Every structure is written in structure tokens, then in C-alpha cells.
């Protein structure tokens, strides 16, 4: 208990640094640049993936071609082109 009280008192007794003494330094700069690069790489990857999705959709990978080619009365996804 006494050690905790002593530690708390010593911690509170220390003066905070002056405003001109506090700087981010090179570490903060490196972290900021790293985060910017990470976001840029994620955006680049997202654009590539969306291009692949758009190309796959145009080629009919997702079944969109069946819906477009089906007759108006047929249910989506059915392959039977005859109606009764």
C-alpha cells in the first residue's frame, strides 16, 4: 500500500514537459508515411479486384447472362425455353 502511494506521489510530482520540448520526431513521420502507403496499397488492390469482378460479370460468371437470355415468361435460372 505504501509503495503504491509513494509511486503515485512521485508520478504526480513530476512536471510535464514544455510545449516546445514535445515533438513527434522521425518515428511519428515514419508511422504516418507507413499508414499512407498502406491505404494507397489497399485502394490499388481494391480497384484491381473490382476490375476483375466487372470483367467476370460481363462474361457471365455470376449467371447474369442466363437472366438476360431467358424468355420473359421463364423463371430466372431455368433452362427450359418451352412454355406450356
C-alpha positions in Angstrom: 0.0 0.0 0.0 2.8 2.4 0.9 4.7 1.6 -2.2 1.6 2.3 -4.3 1.1 5.6 -2.5 4.8 6.5 -3.0 4.7 5.6 -6.7 1.6 7.7 -7.3 3.0 10.7 -5.4 6.3 10.6 -7.4 4.4 10.3 -10.7 2.1 13.2 -9.9 5.0 15.3 -8.6 6.9 15.2 -12.0 6.4 18.3 -14.1 5.0 17.8 -17.6 7.4 18.7 -20.4 7.2 22.1 -22.0 5.3 22.5 -25.3 8.4 23.2 -27.3 10.0 20.0 -25.9 7.3 17.7 -27.3 7.9 16.7 -30.9 6.8 13.7 -33.0 10.2 13.1 -34.5 11.2 10.7 -37.1 9.2 7.8 -35.6 6.0 9.7 -36.0 6.9 10.7 -39.5 7.7 7.1 -40.4 4.4 5.8 -38.9 2.4 8.4 -40.8 4.1 7.6 -44.1 3.6 3.9 -43.5 -0.1 4.4 -42.9 -0.4 6.4 -46.1 1.4 3.7 -48.1 -0.8 1.0 -46.5 -4.0 2.9 -47.5 -2.7 3.5 -51.0 -1.9 -0.2 -51.5 -5.3 -1.2 -50.2 -7.0 1.2 -52.6 -4.9 -0.1 -55.5 -5.8 -3.7 -54.6 -9.5 -2.8 -54.3 -9.5 -1.2 -57.8 -7.9 -4.3 -59.3 -10.4 -6.6 -57.6 -13.3 -4.5 -58.8 -12.0 -4.7 -62.4 -11.9 -8.5 -62.1 -15.5 -8.5 -60.7 -16.7 -6.3 -63.5 -15.0 -8.4 -66.2 -16.4 -11.6 -64.7 -19.9 -10.1 -64.6 -19.6 -9.1 -68.2 -18.5 -12.6 -69.2 -21.4 -14.2 -67.3 -19.6 -15.9 -64.5 -22.3 -14.9 -62.0 -25.2 -16.1 -64.0 -26.2 -12.7 -65.3 -26.1 -14.0 -68.9 -28.8 -16.6 -68.2 -31.2 -13.9 -66.8 -30.6 -11.7 -69.8 -31.1 -14.5 -72.4 -34.1 -16.1 -70.7 -37.5 -15.5 -72.3 -39.8 -13.1 -70.5 -42.2 -15.7 -69.1 -39.4 -18.0 -67.8 -38.3 -18.1 -64.2 -34.7 -16.8 -63.7 -32.2 -19.6 -63.8 -34.5 -22.1 -65.6 -33.1 -23.7 -68.7 -36.4 -24.8 -70.2 -37.2 -22.5 -73.0 -40.6 -24.1 -73.9 -43.7 -22.8 -72.2 -46.9 -24.8 -71.7 
